[in-house]
Amino acid sequence: MPKVALVTGGNRGIGLGITQGLLAEGYAVAILATRPEPAELIAELNQAGEVIYVQGSVDNLEDHARYVDAARERWGRIDLLVNNAGVAPSVRADILEAEPESFDRVLGINLRGPYFLTQRVANVMIAQEAPATATPEAGEVATPGETAPSIRGTIVNVSSTSAVTVSTNRGEYCISKAGVAMATQLWAARLAPEGILVYEVRPGVIATDMTAGVKDKYDEQFAGGLAPMPRWGTPADVAGAVVQLSAGRMPYSTGEIINVDGGMHIPRL
């Protein structure tokens, strides 16, 4: 039985790169996305492994139930959740003029939805078979040399450099990603005793359909030294980080942030 991953928005952009990367590592993948099932793409992905597609929105909690149930009915368990689906504001508006409807839409999809999907999936992971070596009970400390407990599951939140980088023409997006960063820390602390690892992958400027409309702007900024690595990132760059985190090779690390931004986050003089 393969390990099983849920990848929201796993049919396009960064999410598709993550889906492809996980399939290459032997994962079965369940995708949640709002568009009707892209039959040709899903058939192509199934050549690389096992994929199912659930049409729904991450901001709809009833869709969460259908999505999780579909994966469990097919494979019986969940090993990895990648909270990737997200949106930018439909209109980039100065925060002095931004509309409440845009704020609610972006926060609902980028923050509220993943928060409660994590809650649902974490409870599924906790109910799965116990690790081979029990995690110490609350208040207990593992003795030196004790075998590390098995990992019951992994959760990866895909955020953005906008979690810490201000864009005053899309404040709702920045706030949503800052919230994802805090949610990562919250879930990492709460789920560590359960043997569930939680990480944040923080992309910089990645070439997707979301950034296609501002290509000229970022081309100019890269030429001017926006990042030490003077190029756009790709979905495969982000997928590489997710694959590494899903491998379970850092069982004593949780809550970590992996920047995938060509070094853009490094303060420079």
C-alpha positions as CSV (number, residue, x, y, z in Angstrom):
1,M,0.0,0.0,0.0
2,P,1.5,3.4,-1.0
3,K,1.7,6.3,1.4
4,V,-1.2,8.7,0.8
5,A,-1.1,12.4,0.3
6,L,-3.8,15.1,0.1
7,V,-2.7,18.0,-2.0
8,T,-5.2,20.9,-2.2
9,G,-5.1,22.7,-5.5
10,G,-2.9,19.9,-6.8
11,N,-4.0,20.2,-10.4
12,R,-2.2,23.4,-11.5
13,G,0.7,25.7,-10.7
14,I,2.7,24.9,-7.6
15,G,0.2,22.2,-6.6
16,L,0.6,20.3,-9.8
17,G,4.4,20.4,-9.3
18,I,3.9,19.0,-5.8
19,T,1.6,16.3,-7.0
20,Q,4.1,15.2,-9.6
21,G,6.9,15.2,-7.1
22,L,5.1,13.1,-4.7
23,L,4.0,10.6,-7.3
24,A,7.6,10.2,-8.3
25,E,8.3,9.3,-4.7
26,G,5.7,6.6,-4.7
27,Y,2.8,8.5,-3.0
28,A,-0.8,8.1,-3.9
29,V,-2.3,11.5,-4.2
30,A,-5.8,12.9,-3.7
31,I,-6.4,16.3,-5.2
32,L,-9.0,18.8,-4.1
33,A,-9.7,21.6,-6.6
34,T,-12.6,23.8,-7.6
35,R,-12.6,23.2,-11.4
36,P,-14.4,20.2,-13.0
37,E,-12.1,17.2,-13.2
38,P,-9.5,17.6,-15.9
39,A,-9.8,14.1,-17.3
40,E,-6.8,14.3,-19.6
41,L,-4.5,15.5,-16.9
42,I,-5.7,13.0,-14.3
43,A,-5.2,10.2,-16.8
44,E,-1.7,11.4,-17.4
45,L,-1.0,11.6,-13.7
46,N,-2.3,8.1,-13.2
47,Q,0.4,6.9,-15.5
48,A,2.9,7.9,-12.8
49,G,1.0,6.6,-9.9
50,E,-2.5,6.6,-8.2
51,V,-4.5,9.8,-8.3
52,I,-8.0,10.7,-7.4
53,Y,-9.7,14.0,-8.0
54,V,-12.4,15.6,-5.8
55,Q,-14.1,18.7,-7.0
56,G,-14.7,21.2,-4.2
57,S,-13.4,24.3,-2.4
58,V,-11.0,24.4,0.5
59,D,-13.2,27.1,2.1
60,N,-16.2,24.7,2.3
61,L,-16.1,22.5,5.3
62,E,-18.6,20.1,3.8
63,D,-16.2,19.6,0.9
64,H,-13.5,18.7,3.5
65,A,-15.5,15.8,4.6
66,R,-16.1,14.5,1.1
67,Y,-12.4,14.9,0.3
68,V,-11.1,13.1,3.3
69,D,-13.6,10.4,3.0
70,A,-12.8,9.8,-0.6
71,A,-9.1,9.3,0.2
72,R,-9.8,7.0,3.1
73,E,-12.3,4.9,1.1
74,R,-9.7,4.5,-1.6
75,W,-6.6,3.8,0.5
76,G,-7.6,3.5,4.1
77,R,-5.3,6.1,5.6
78,I,-3.7,9.5,5.2
79,D,0.0,10.1,5.7
80,L,0.5,13.6,4.4
81,L,-1.5,16.8,4.0
82,V,-0.2,19.6,1.8
83,N,-2.3,22.8,2.3
84,N,-1.4,24.4,-1.0
85,A,-4.6,25.8,-2.5
86,G,-4.7,29.6,-2.3
87,V,-5.9,32.7,-4.2
88,A,-4.7,36.3,-4.7
89,P,-7.1,39.2,-4.5
90,S,-9.2,39.5,-7.7
91,V,-8.2,43.1,-7.8
92,R,-5.0,44.5,-6.4
93,A,-6.3,47.5,-4.4
94,D,-4.5,49.9,-2.1
95,I,-5.4,49.0,1.5
96,L,-7.1,52.4,1.8
97,E,-9.6,51.3,-0.8
98,A,-9.8,47.5,-0.5
99,E,-13.2,45.9,-0.2
100,P,-14.3,43.7,2.7
101,E,-15.7,41.1,0.3
102,S,-12.1,40.6,-1.1
103,F,-10.7,40.3,2.4
104,D,-13.3,37.7,3.4
105,R,-12.8,35.6,0.2
106,V,-9.0,35.6,0.5
107,L,-8.9,34.8,4.2
108,G,-11.6,32.1,3.8
109,I,-9.6,30.2,1.1
110,N,-6.0,30.9,2.3
111,L,-6.4,30.7,6.0
112,R,-9.8,29.5,7.4
113,G,-10.2,26.6,5.0
114,P,-6.7,25.1,5.5
115,Y,-7.0,25.6,9.3
116,F,-10.1,23.5,9.5
117,L,-8.9,20.9,6.9
118,T,-5.8,20.5,9.1
119,Q,-8.1,19.9,12.1
120,R,-10.0,17.2,10.3
121,V,-7.0,15.4,8.9
122,A,-5.0,15.6,12.1
123,N,-7.8,13.8,13.9
124,V,-7.7,11.1,11.2
125,M,-4.0,10.7,11.6
126,I,-4.3,10.5,15.4
127,A,-6.8,7.7,15.0
128,Q,-4.6,5.7,12.7
129,E,-2.5,2.9,14.1
130,A,-0.1,3.9,16.9
131,P,3.6,4.5,16.1
132,A,5.9,1.5,16.6
133,T,7.4,3.3,19.6
134,A,5.0,5.2,21.7
135,T,5.4,8.9,22.1
136,P,5.9,9.9,25.8
137,E,2.7,10.9,27.6
138,A,2.2,14.6,28.4
139,G,4.6,15.6,31.2
140,E,7.0,12.6,30.5
141,V,10.4,12.9,28.9
142,A,12.0,10.3,26.7
143,T,15.1,8.8,28.1
144,P,18.5,9.4,26.3
145,G,19.1,6.9,23.6
146,E,15.4,5.9,23.4
147,T,14.3,4.9,19.9
148,A,12.7,7.9,18.1
149,P,8.9,7.4,17.8
150,S,7.4,6.6,14.4
151,I,5.9,9.5,12.5
152,R,2.2,9.2,12.4
153,G,1.8,11.9,9.7
154,T,3.1,15.1,8.2
155,I,1.4,18.4,7.4
156,V,3.0,21.0,5.1
157,N,1.5,24.4,4.7
158,V,2.5,26.3,1.6
159,S,2.5,30.0,2.5
160,S,4.4,32.8,0.8
161,T,7.2,35.3,1.3
162,S,4.2,37.7,1.7
163,A,3.9,36.3,5.2
164,V,6.7,38.7,6.1
165,T,7.0,41.0,3.1
166,V,4.6,43.9,2.8
167,S,2.6,44.6,-0.4
168,T,0.2,47.5,0.4
169,N,-1.9,46.7,-2.8
170,R,-2.8,43.2,-1.6
171,G,-3.0,43.4,2.2
172,E,-5.5,40.7,2.5
173,Y,-3.1,38.2,0.9
174,C,-0.3,39.2,3.2
175,I,-2.5,38.9,6.2
176,S,-3.7,35.5,5.1
177,K,-0.1,34.2,4.7
178,A,1.0,35.6,8.0
179,G,-1.9,33.7,9.5
180,V,-0.7,30.5,7.8
181,A,2.7,31.0,9.4
182,M,1.1,31.3,12.9
183,A,-1.2,28.3,12.2
184,T,1.9,26.3,11.3
185,Q,3.4,27.0,14.7
186,L,0.1,26.3,16.5
187,W,-0.4,22.9,14.8
188,A,3.3,22.0,15.2
189,A,3.1,22.5,19.0
190,R,-0.2,20.8,19.4
191,L,0.5,17.8,17.2
192,A,4.1,17.1,18.2
193,P,3.0,14.8,21.1
194,E,0.9,12.9,18.6
195,G,3.8,12.0,16.4
196,I,2.6,14.4,13.6
197,L,5.2,16.8,12.1
198,V,4.1,20.2,10.7
199,Y,6.1,22.5,8.5
200,E,5.8,25.7,6.4
201,V,7.2,26.0,2.9
202,R,7.5,29.7,2.0
203,P,7.8,30.3,-1.8
204,G,9.1,33.5,-3.2
205,V,8.3,34.6,-6.8
206,I,7.2,31.5,-8.6
207,A,6.3,31.3,-12.3
208,T,2.6,30.2,-12.3
209,D,-0.6,31.5,-13.8
210,M,-1.1,33.6,-10.5
211,T,2.1,35.6,-11.3
212,A,1.7,35.7,-15.1
213,G,0.1,39.1,-15.0
214,V,3.0,40.7,-13.2
215,K,5.8,39.1,-15.2
216,D,7.3,42.3,-16.5
217,K,7.4,43.8,-12.9
218,Y,9.3,40.9,-11.5
219,D,11.6,40.5,-14.5
220,E,12.7,44.0,-13.8
221,Q,13.1,43.4,-10.1
222,F,15.2,40.2,-10.6
223,A,17.4,42.2,-13.0
224,G,17.8,44.8,-10.2
225,G,18.9,42.3,-7.6
226,L,15.6,41.2,-6.0
227,A,17.1,37.9,-4.9
228,P,20.7,36.5,-4.8
229,M,19.6,33.8,-7.3
230,P,18.5,36.1,-10.2
231,R,15.7,33.9,-11.6
232,W,12.1,33.0,-11.1
233,G,11.3,30.0,-9.0
234,T,9.4,27.1,-10.5
235,P,6.7,24.7,-9.1
236,A,9.4,22.0,-9.2
237,D,11.5,24.1,-6.8
238,V,8.7,24.2,-4.3
239,A,7.8,20.5,-4.9
240,G,11.4,19.6,-4.0
241,A,11.0,21.1,-0.5
242,V,7.7,19.4,0.1
243,V,9.1,16.0,-1.0
244,Q,12.1,16.4,1.4
245,L,9.8,17.3,4.3
246,S,7.5,14.3,3.5
247,A,10.4,11.9,3.7
248,G,10.4,11.7,7.5
249,R,14.1,12.2,7.8
250,M,13.8,15.0,10.4
251,P,11.8,13.3,13.1
252,Y,13.1,15.7,15.8
253,S,12.2,18.9,13.9
254,T,8.8,20.5,13.6
255,G,7.4,24.0,13.0
256,E,10.3,24.7,10.6
257,I,10.1,27.3,7.8
258,I,11.7,26.3,4.5
259,N,12.2,29.4,2.2
260,V,12.0,28.6,-1.5
261,D,12.8,32.1,-2.8
262,G,16.3,32.2,-4.2
263,G,17.6,33.8,-1.0
264,M,15.2,36.7,-1.3
265,H,14.5,36.5,2.5
266,I,18.2,37.2,3.4
267,P,18.6,40.8,4.6
268,R,21.3,42.5,2.5
269,L,23.1,45.9,2.5
